[in-house]
Amino acid sequence: MATINRPKLRIRDLTLRDGQQSLFATRMSQATIDRLLPLYEDARFYIMEVWGGAVPDSVMRYLDESPWNRLRTISNAMDSKSEHPKSLLSALSRGRNLFGYVPYPDSVLKGFYKEAIDNGLNVMRIFDALNDIDNVRESIRLINSLGGIADGAVCYTVDPKPEKSNGQSGILGKIKSMFGNGSDNQEKIFTDSYFVEKAKAMESLGAKIITLKDMAGLVNPSRAASIISALKRELKVPVDFHTHCTPGYGLASSLMAIINGVDILDTNIWWFGGGSAAPAIELIYIFCERMGVEVEVNMEAIGRIRKELLKARNELADFDLNRDNMPIDFDPLRDRLPAEIAALFDAAIDFAKAGDEQALLDVCHKIEAHFNFPKPNELVKDAEVPGGMYSNMVAQLRQLKSEDLLEDAMKLIPMVRRDAGLIPLVTPTSQIVGSQAVLVALDRKNGKPDYTTTNNQFISLVKGEYGHTPVPVDPAFRAKITGSPEEKPYDVNSYKRPENPVLDDMGGRTLASNNEEFLLLELLPNVANGFLRKRRAEEYASEAKPVHEAVEETAPIEPITGPTLVAPMGGKVISVNVKDGQSVRKGELLLTYEAMKMENDVEAESDAVIKRVLVRVGDVVGTDAPLIEFQD
C-alpha cells in the first residue's frame, strides 16, 4: 500500500516573547522562564521566538534583569548552537530601529546581531515599521553574513476608514482627496500587490523566510486567503503567517492561511493565546487533525508546558486584563469535544473552503466563546491597533495613574496615524503614536490645541528620520510639528556613541564592564544606565568595608510660592538643562522626561527667571507634579 503524505505545518511558538508581550506587558521573569525551559526541550517547535521586540527593554526596565542572560539561558536549554538544535531560536528586530525606539547606525546593528548570534540566536525576524525596504536592507545582509537566518517580515496594515473631518487633522483633507469620500471606487494603497512586492524585495535581498506580520490582527479571512496564496505563488522561500486575535479575525484567518498553503504559523500555548495574542496552538491542532494536516510538534510535551503556564499566568495577574475571566482548561489529546462543538470545527473548515467569510467568523467566535477566550475587542478593532500596544498602554497609564485617558487616546490613534503619514502600527511607531495620542488627549483635556505637547520621537517620525511613510506627510503639518516643511532623513553622522563613564563613587569602575553591556547603553541609554549602575553598586557593596557615616540633618523644605511649571504627563526625569537663578527665554529647553517609553521635552512657556529646580535626574514624577518654580 502506498504511503499517503499528509500536508505539514510548522509552528513558531511565540509564548515566551510575543505572547507575554501581548497579554502581560512583557513582565515574565527569568525565574519563570527557567521553570519552563526543561518542558520545552521535547516540544519540537520549528522556531521559538524568545528575544528581541520589547524584551531587551522590558527585562531591564521592569524586572531589573539582563536580556543577554535571558538569551543565553534559553540557548543553552535548547542547544541552539549545536548542529541539531531542539528548536531554532528567533528574535524580532525592528530593522534600523533594532530593539529600540530610534534609528541606529550600521555599527550598532552589526554589534547587536553579532553578539546575539554568538549567544545562540538562529533566526532574526526583521521588519520596518514603515515597510521602507531601505531600512531592512543592511539587517538582512548582516544576519546572513554572520551565519544567522534572515526572516523578512512585511507589516500588514489597512487603508483609512472614511470619516468626517473634525478640523484637527492637517493631513486628513489630503488623504480624503486621495481616497475619495468612502465610495467603492476609492484608490487603495495597501493592496495585495503592495504586500507581495515588499515581500519579493526582501527575498531578493536575501531573506530566507518571509512573514506576513499582522501585529494588529486586522487581516480578515478573505485577505489572509488572497495574500497568502499570492505570496506562495510569487516566492520561493517559506511563508509564515503572524496574526493576533484582538479584533476577532485571528483564529478564522489562521485557518484560512493553512488552507491556502502557509508553511509556518505563529501560535501561543493555551493560557497565553487568544485575546490580544496569537491563536492558541491547541485550537489550530484540532483544525489540522480534522483536515489531515500534520502539525510538526509534540503535543504531549506542549501539554506539560501548558500546566506550568497556568501558574505563570497567575503570577502575572497584575498585568492580566482578563484575570477574572480566563479560558477553561482544555487538553486536545485527552478531553473529548462536545458533539456540537466538534461540529463547529467542521463547519468552520467548510465555510473557509467555500469562502463564506461571515459564516466562518461567526462559527470561530462560537468556538472561542465555548472555551471562554475573550470576545473581539471593538475598541481595538475601531482604532486598528496591535494587542501589545493596547496592553502596554493600559499598563503604562495605570502606572502613571492616568487610566481615565485610555478611551480618549484610543479614539485619537487613527487621527495621529493619518497625520504621521498613514503608517503601520507596530513598534516603534505604535509606541510613538500611542504616546502621542495620550498627549493629544491631555491637550484637549487641558483646553489646548492638538499637538501642543509632542514627544521627541513623534517629531523625528514626522521629520522623516524613521524613513519614508506610505503616504507623504502634509508639509504644513510637518512644519507645525518640526518647524520645517521639508522631509529630513536620519543622518548616521549625527549618531554619538554614549560615554562609558568611570564611576568614582563605586571604586573607579566603568559603567559598562564588557561589550554586551556597552551595547545595551548604545541601544537604550536611559534604561541601561540605571540597570548597569545597580550592577556596579552591587559589586561595590560586596567589596566595600562597612563605614559609619554621620547622619546629616535635612533642612526643612521651603514652600512653593512662585509660579510653577508642571509635568504634562507623569514619567521619569532623564535630563535637567537649567539651574537655580538662571534666566530663560520662551521656547528654551528646560528638561526632558520619559513617559510611556518616549522622551518628552519641556520648554519654557515664556521669558522667566528660575527660582528653583524642584526635580533631579532619575526622579519619577506624576502628572501635574511641579518641576520648576519661577520667580514672581
N, C-alpha and C positions, 0 to 999 in steps of 0.2 A: 504494500500500500504506500502510495506517495505521501511524503510529509507535506502538510499544508503550512506555509509560512504565514504567521499572523503579523499584521502590521504592528510596528513597535513605536512606543512613545517614550522618549527620555524625559527625565524630570530634573529641573533645577529647584532645589529646596531653598526657600527664602526665609525660613523661620528665624534663624539667628541674626539676620540683618534687616531686610525689608519688612518681615513680619512683625518683629518687635518695634520697628520704627513706625509702622503704620498704625499699630494698635496701642502701643505703650510708650511712645515718645522716646524710644531707644534708651530705656533705663535698665536693661537686663545686665546684671552684674557678672563679673568674671567668675565668682563662686558658682553662680547658676550655670554658666557655660561649662565649667569644669564638671559639674554633675551630669550634664547631658552628653558630653563627648564620648564616653565609653559606649553609650547606647547607639550613637551614630555610626560606629565603626562597621556595623554589619548592614546598614540600611541600603547601601549601593546606589545612592543618588548619583546621577551622572555628574552634576555640579552642585556644590553647596555655596550659596552666597553668604559670606561671613564677615565682610570687611568693606571699607570704603563707605560711600554715602555719608550718613550722619555719624557713623561710628567713631572715627578719629576725634571729631569734635566732642561728641556727647560723652564718651567714656572719660575724657579729661574734665570736661566742664561740669558734669553732674555726678560722676562716680569716682572721680579722683583716681583713675586707673590708666595704665599705659596701653594705647592702641597697638603698639608693636608687640607687647606681651600677649595681647589677645590673639593676634595673628599667629605668633609662634606657637602658642599653646594648641590652637586648632590644627595647625600644620603638623605638629608632632603626633597628634592623635590620629590624623587621617593619612599619615605617611605621604604627604603631598609632594615631597621632594624625591620620592622613590620612582622607579620605572613604572610601577603599577600602584598608584595611589588608590586608597579606598573610595575616595570621591575627589574630583577636581575641586579646587577652592577658587571662588571668584570674588572680586570686589567691584564696586561701582565707582567709576571715575567720571567727573563732570568735564572731561576734556581739558581745556585750558584753565578751567576753574578747579581742577583736581578734586580735592575733598573739601575745599573751602568755598568762599563766597566772593572772591575777586579773581581776576585773571593773573596767571603766573607765567614767568618766562620759561623757556625750554629747559634751562639748567635746573629749575626746581622740579619740573616734570620728570626729567631723567633721574634725578636723585631719588625721588619717591618711588618711581617704578622699579628702579634697580634694587632698592632696599626691600620693597615688597616682594619681588620675585626671589631675592636671596633668602627671604624669610618664609618661603613656601607658597606664595601665591601662584596659581596656574593661569587663571583667566581674568582678564581685565575687561569689564564691560564699559565701553567708552561712549558717552553721549555728549551732545552740546545742547544747552537749554534753548538755544535759538535755532537749532538744526543748521547751524552755519558750518559747512564742511571744512572750511579753513581752520576751525577751532579744534577739529579732531585729527587732522592730518598728521601732526607730529606725534601725537599719542599713539596712534596705530603703528606708525613706523617704529617708535621706541619699544613698544611692547613686543613686537615681532623680533626686533634686533636683540633684545635682552633674553629671549627664549621663552616668552610667555605666549598666550593665545589671545589675540585681539578680537574682541566681540564688539561689533559696531551696532549701536542702538539708535534707532530713529524714533524721536519723540512724537507720539500721536497728539494731535490737538484738533480743535474744531473751528469752523468759521463762526463769526459772531452771530448771535441771535439778533434779529431786527428789534429795535426798541426805540421808544421816544426819547429825544434828547432832553436833558434837564438843564442844558446850558452850562454844565460844569465841565464837560469833557472836550478838550481842544481838538482831538483827532476824530471825534465822533462824526462830524459832518463829512470829513474826507472819506472815512470808511463807508458811510452810507452812500456816498456818490459812487464808490467802487462796487458796492454790493447791492445797490438798489434799495427799495423800501420794503423788502421782505417778499418779493414776488418769487415764483418758481424759476424765473429766468435770471436771477442774480448770479453774477460771476462768483465762482468758488475758488478759493486759494488752496485749501487743504484737501485736494482730490487724491484718489488712489495713485494717480501718476506722480503726484508730489512726493508721496512716501516711497514709492518704488524707485524714483530717480535718486533720492537721497540714499537709499539702500545700495543701489548699484554703484554710486560714487564711493561709498565706504568699502564695498567689496573690491573695487578697482584699486583702492589704496592699500589693500592687504588684509581686511577683516576676514577672519576665519569662521565667524558666526555672525548672523545678522538678527537682531532683536527688534521686533515692533514693540516699543516701550509705551504702554498706555498707563501712565502713572496716575491719572485721574479716574480711570475706569470708564472712559467715555466712548470706547469702541463698542457700538451696539452689534448684535449678531450679524446683521447683513453686511456691515463694514468689515467685521472680522472675516467673513467668508470671502468678500471681494479682495481685500488687501492681502490676506494670507495666500489665497490662490494665485494672485498676481506675483507675489514675492517668490512663490515656489516655481512659477513659470520662468521668471526672469533671472533668478540667482542660481549659482552652482553650489554655494555653501549652505549649511543647515540653517533653518529658520526657527527662531524662538519667539514665543508669544508671552508677553508680560502684561498682566492687567490687574485691576482691583475691583472689588465688589461694591464699592461705596454707593454709586447711584443705581445699582441693581442689574447691571449688564454682565458682570464678571463670569458667573457660572455658565450662563447661556452662551456667551461669546467664546469661552474656552471650549465648550462642546463643539461649537461651530468651527473653531480653529482646528480641532482634532479631525473632524470630518473632512476638512479641506487640506489635510496633509501636513500640518505643522510638525516639525521634527522634535522640538523641545518645548515643554510647557512649564511655566513657573507656578509653583504652588507652595502652600504652607501646610503644616500639620495641624490638625483639627482645632485645638484650642487657640491657635494663632492664625486661623484662617477666617475668611468671610468678613463682613463688615467693611471697614476701610482697608482691609488687606486683600491679598490674592485668594483665590478659591482654595478650599481645603482639599488636600490630595485624596482623602477618603471618598468624597463625592465624585471626583474625577475617576477614581479607580472603579466605582460602581458603573459609571457610564461606559468605561472602556471594556469591562468584563462583559457587558451586555452587547457591545458592538464587536467583540472579538479582537480588541486591540490589546497587545501586551504592554503593560506598564513596567518598565525596566527598573524595578525597585524591589526591596524585600519588605513586604507589608507586615510580616511578623515583627521585624525589627522596628518598624515605624510604630507598631502598636506599643512596644516597650517605651519608645520615646514619648508617645502620646500621654502615657500615665505620668511621667515625670514633668511634662509640660503643664499639666493641670496645677501642680504645686508651684511651678514657676509663674504661672498666670496669677495665682492667688497672692504671690509675693509682690506682684506688680499692681495690686488693686488700686493704689493711689492714682495710677495713670490710666486705669481701665475705664473707658467711657461706658462699658456695658457690664460692669462687675456685678450688678444686681440682676442681670438677665442674660446669663451665659448659655451657650448651646447645651443641649442634653448630651450625656455621654454616649458614645457610639463606637463600635468596632465592626468594620465591614466584613471581617473574617469570621466573626462569631455571633454577631447579632442579626437576627432574621428581620428583614424588612416587612412591615405590614403589607398585605397584598395591594391595598390602594396606593401605597407609596411606591412600591415596585412598579406599579402600572404608570405612575407619573414619570419615572425614569424612561420607560419605553416610549411614552407619549412625547417626551421632550426630544428624544432621538428622531422620532418620526417627523415631528414639526420642524426640526432643524434641517433634515434632509429635504423636506418639502419647501423650505424657505419661508415658512409661516412665522415671522418674527414675533408678532404679538402673542400668538398662542404659545410659542416657545418660552417667552419671558414669563407669561402667566404661570406656566407649569413649573418653571425653575423657581419662581418666587414661592410657590406652594411647597416645593421640596425644601427650600431653605427655612420656610416657616415651620415645617414639621420638626426640623432639628433645632429650631429656635435661634437660627442665625439672625443678625439684625436686618430689619426691613431696609429697603432702599432709602437713602438719606436725600430727601428732596432739596434741602437747603444746599448741600454739597453739589447735587446734580445741577441746580439752577446756577450756582456760582462757578461750576465747572472747575473744581479744584481737586488736587490729589489728596488721598486719605491721610498720608503722612503730614501734609501741610495742615490739614484740618486738626489732627490730633495734637500737633506741635503748637498750633495757635491756641488751642484750648489750654494745654499745659502751661504755656508761657504767660498767657493772660491771667490764668489762675495764680501763677507765681507772682505776677505783678499786681494782683488784686484788682484786675480790670476786666473781669468776665462779662460785665454789662456791655462791653464794646463788641462782643463777638458777632452778634447778629447783624449789627450795622456794618461792621467791617466785612463780613461775608458778602453782603449785598453790594458793597463797593468794589469788590475784587474784579468783576467784569469790566467796570469803567477804567480802573487803573491798568488792567491788562491791555485794553484798547489804546489808552494813551501812550503806553510804552511800546507800541508797535505790534500789537496782536501776538504777543509772544506765547509760546507754550508755557504751561506752569509746571515746572519741575525744578528741584534745587539746582542752582541758587535762585532762579527767577521766581519760584513760588515763595521762597522766604522773603525776597526783596519786595515782591508785590503784596504779600500778606502783611508785612510790617508797614508798608506804605499805606495800605488800606486802613490799618488801625490808626495811623497818623492823620489820615483824612477824616476818619470818624471822630477823632479827637478835635480836629479843626472845626468840624461842624458843631460838635457839642459845645465848643467854646465860642461859637459865633464868628469864626474866622473863615476866610475864603479857602477853598480846596487848595491843597499843596502849599499852604503857608509854612507847614513843617514838613521837611523831606529828610529821608535818611541818605547817607552818603552813597550807598550802593545804588539807590534808585537814580540819583543824579548821574552816576557813572554809566548806568544802563541806558538812560535817555541820551547821554552824550555820545554813546557809540562804543564805549570801551569794552563792552562784552561781545561785540560783533554786530553783524548785520541782522536786523529784525525782519520777520516775514513781511511786514508792511512798514514802509518808511515812517518814521516819527514825524509828525507835523512840525515843520521848522519853528512855527510860532510857539508851540508847546515846548519844544526843546529850548528856545530862547528864554521862556519863562522859568524853566527849571534850572538850566545850566548857565544862563547869561549869554549864550551864543546860539544862533540858529544852525550852525554848521556841525555836521557829524564829525566826531574826532575819535579815531580808533585808539585802542590801547597801545601805548608806546613802551616796548620792552626796555628801552633805555632808561625809562623813568623808575624802574624797579630798584629798590635799595635793599640789599641784604640786611637782615636785622643784626644788631650787635649781639655779641655773646659776652655780657659784662662779667667782670670779676666781682664776686660778692665779698667785699672786705669784712662785712659783719658776719660772715659764715666761714671764716678761716681762709679766705682767698680762693675759694672755689670758683670755677666758671659756672654760669647758669646752666648751659648745656654741656653735659660731660662727654658726649660722643656724637657721632654723625646722625644717628637716628633721632636723638633729642634735638639737635640743631635743625633737622628737617621739620620737626614739629613747630619750632619757632618760626621757620620760613612760611609754613602753611597757615598756622593760626596763632599769630604772635601774642595776642591778648590773652587767649585761653592758655596757651602753652607757658607763658611767662609765670602765671600763678601756679600752674601744675608743677613746673620744674623748680620753682622756689620752695615749694613744700618738700620736694625730694631732697634738695640740698639742705634745707633746715633739718630734716630728719637725720641726714648723715652727720651734720654738725652736732646735733644734740646727742647723738650716740657716742661721739668722741669727746665732747666738752666736759670739763670738770664742773661740778656744781659751784655756782657763785652766789653769794648772799648779797643781793643788791638792796640799797636803801630805797624805801618806798617814798615816792615823790607825792606831795600833796597837790591835787589838781585845783587850779583856780576856778572859781565859780564862772559859769558860762554867762556872758553878757547878753541880755535880751536883745532881740532884733527890734530896732525902732525905725530903720530907714526902709525905703522901697526895696523889694527883692525880685530876683529872677528865679522862677520855679521850674522844676523839671516838667517838660511837656508830657513825659511818659516815664514810668519807673524803669530803672536799669542800673548799670554799674559804671562808675566814673573811670574812664581809661586815660584821660589826659586833662590837665588844667593848664591853660595858656596865659593866665594873668595872675596878679598878686595884689595883696592889700595896698591901697593907696594909689593904684595905677589909674591913669585916665584912659578911657577907651572911646572909640568912635562908633557910631551906628554901623552895624554890619560886621564889626570886628569879632573874630573867633574868640570865645571865652573859654569853652571847654568842650570835650567830646565824651559822650557816654554811650554805652552799648545796651540796647534793648531788643529782645527777640532776635538775638544774634546779629543785629545790624548796628552799624555805627551812626550816631546822630550828632551833628554839630550844633552847638548852642551859641548863637551870636547875640551881640548887644543890640537891643531894640532901639536905643537912642544914645547920643553922646552922654557920658556919665563918668563919675569917679567911683572906683570900687572902695567901699569901706572895709568889707571883709569877704574873703572866700570861705564859704561855710562847709565845703567838702574837700576831700583829698582823693588822690588816685587810689582806686580799689574800693571806695565806699559804695555801698548799694543803697540807692535812694528810691523812694516811692513816687508815684505820680503826684505832682504839685508840691513836692518837697522843696524847701528853699535851698538854692545853690549858691547864690551870691547876694550880698547886701550892698546897696549903693548908698552913697552919702546923700542926705536930703538936698 
